[in-house]
Amino acid sequence: MTVSLSKKNNNSLIWAFLIVVFMLGLSFASVPLYDLFCRVTGYAGTVQRSAIAPGSNGQYKNVQIRFDSNISSDLNWEFKAPKNEILVQPGVQEIIYYTAKNLSNKPTTGTAVFNVSPPKAGSVFMKVDCFCFVKQTLQPGEEVKMPVSFYVDPSISEDENTKNLEEITLSYTFFNADT
């Protein structure tokens, strides 16, 4: 009887250890899995990436796009969004330019994070190219125009969740990449 009790204890210990290892692995995998989930579904305003816009024959209603820019307090830059909002035809690729200027006396590197609002717009707002995909290094006093190429997916008019969406705000926040 002692042998079987010892064997049961060893089995329990092995199972407990395996569960702990599995949970630890799951905790490390949760961030990339959540990121993948957001990119696939557009959840929480995560913008989709695309290689090319499909084009349009004018059958869709226009969507108004507004632009927003923010900067972290630890980055001595000036960062401006395009002043005017634009109307876009779903399926038609647009290019706009944000402007960044290094106000410090040394080279600094920034990285941008982005989102769209309302969050449901993330599934239909497609980026073709963006300055946010790479870190940006600016020399002292340097000012650059940063392009964003995007389109609104024509499926916006077919999806129950987005068919009444008339306005999307594209927002960027720059952070110091050196810290």
C-alpha positions in Angstrom: 0.0 0.0 0.0 2.9 2.4 0.7 4.3 1.8 -2.8 1.1 2.7 -4.5 0.7 5.8 -2.2 4.3 6.8 -3.1 3.5 6.3 -6.8 0.4 8.4 -6.5 2.3 11.2 -4.8 5.0 11.1 -7.6 2.3 11.2 -10.3 0.7 14.2 -8.5 4.0 15.9 -8.3 4.7 15.4 -12.0 1.3 16.6 -13.0 1.6 19.7 -10.7 5.0 20.5 -12.2 3.7 20.1 -15.8 0.8 22.4 -15.1 3.1 25.0 -13.6 5.4 24.8 -16.7 2.4 25.0 -19.0 1.0 28.1 -17.2 4.4 29.7 -17.3 4.7 29.1 -21.0 1.2 30.4 -21.6 2.0 33.6 -19.7 4.9 34.2 -22.0 2.9 33.4 -25.1 -0.1 35.6 -24.1 1.3 38.9 -25.4 2.2 37.7 -28.9 -1.1 35.7 -29.1 -3.1 38.8 -28.0 -1.2 40.9 -30.6 -2.0 38.3 -33.3 -5.6 38.2 -32.3 -5.8 42.0 -32.5 -4.2 42.2 -35.9 -6.4 39.5 -37.4 -9.7 40.9 -36.0 -9.0 44.6 -35.7 -9.9 44.3 -32.0 -9.3 47.4 -29.9 -8.7 49.6 -33.0 -5.7 47.6 -34.2 -5.1 48.6 -37.8 -4.7 46.0 -40.5 -1.8 45.9 -42.9 -2.1 45.5 -46.6 0.1 45.4 -49.7 -2.2 47.3 -52.1 -5.6 48.9 -52.2 -8.2 47.1 -54.2 -9.6 50.3 -55.9 -13.1 51.5 -56.2 -15.7 52.2 -58.9 -17.4 54.8 -56.8 -20.2 52.6 -55.4 -19.3 53.2 -51.8 -20.1 56.2 -49.6 -17.2 58.3 -48.5 -15.7 58.0 -45.0 -14.2 61.0 -43.2 -10.7 60.5 -41.8 -9.4 62.7 -39.0 -5.8 62.8 -37.8 -4.4 63.1 -34.3 -0.8 63.4 -33.0 0.6 63.0 -29.5 4.1 62.9 -28.0 5.5 61.4 -24.9 6.9 63.8 -22.4 10.3 62.1 -22.5 10.8 62.9 -26.2 11.8 66.4 -27.0 10.2 66.5 -30.4 7.4 68.4 -32.1 5.0 66.1 -33.8 2.1 67.4 -36.0 -0.8 65.7 -37.7 -2.2 66.9 -41.0 -4.5 69.8 -40.3 -7.4 68.9 -42.5 -9.5 65.8 -42.3 -10.1 64.1 -45.7 -12.9 62.2 -47.3 -11.9 58.9 -48.7 -13.7 56.5 -51.0 -13.4 52.9 -49.7 -10.9 50.9 -51.7 -8.9 54.0 -52.9 -5.4 54.4 -51.5 -4.5 57.8 -49.9 -1.2 59.2 -48.7 -1.0 61.8 -46.0 2.1 63.3 -44.1 2.7 63.8 -40.4 5.6 66.1 -39.5 8.2 65.5 -36.8 11.0 67.8 -35.6 13.8 67.1 -33.1 13.9 70.1 -30.7 16.9 68.7 -28.8 20.6 69.3 -29.3 21.4 65.7 -29.9 20.2 62.9 -32.2 17.2 61.1 -30.8 15.2 58.1 -31.8 11.5 57.7 -31.5 9.0 55.0 -32.2 5.3 55.5 -32.9 2.3 53.5 -31.8 -1.0 54.0 -33.5 -4.6 53.2 -33.3 -7.9 54.2 -34.8 -11.1 55.1 -33.3 -13.8 54.0 -32.9 -12.2 50.6 -32.2 -14.5 48.8 -34.6 -12.8 50.8 -37.5 -9.6 48.8 -36.9 -10.9 45.9 -39.0 -11.5 48.1 -42.1 -8.7 50.6 -41.9 -5.8 49.2 -43.9 -2.2 50.5 -43.8 -0.1 50.0 -46.9 3.0 51.8 -45.6 3.7 53.8 -42.5 6.6 55.5 -40.6 5.4 53.6 -37.5 6.7 50.3 -38.8 10.4 51.4 -38.1 12.2 53.5 -35.5 12.8 57.1 -36.6 16.1 58.9 -35.8 16.2 62.6 -36.1 19.3 64.8 -35.9 19.3 68.0 -33.8 16.9 70.4 -35.4 15.9 68.0 -38.2 12.4 68.2 -39.4 10.9 65.4 -41.6 7.6 64.6 -43.3 6.5 61.1 -42.5 4.1 59.4 -44.9 1.2 57.1 -44.2 -0.4 55.3 -47.0 -3.7 53.7 -46.3 -7.2 52.8 -47.5 -10.6 51.9 -46.1 -11.6 48.4 -46.9 -14.7 48.3 -49.1 -16.1 45.6 -46.8 -17.0 48.6 -44.5 -20.4 48.8 -46.2 -21.1 45.0 -45.9 -20.2 44.4 -42.2 -23.1 45.0 -39.8 -20.6 46.4 -37.3 -19.1 49.0 -39.6 -21.7 49.8 -42.3 -22.9 53.0 -40.5 -19.4 54.2 -39.8 -18.9 57.6 -41.2 -15.8 58.9 -39.4 -12.5 57.4 -38.4 -9.7 59.0 -36.4 -6.1 57.9 -37.0 -4.0 58.7 -34.0 -0.2 58.3 -33.4 1.8 58.7 -30.2 5.6 59.0 -30.4 7.8 57.6 -27.6 11.5 57.8 -27.0 13.0 54.6 -28.3 16.3 55.1 -26.4 14.7 54.7 -23.0 
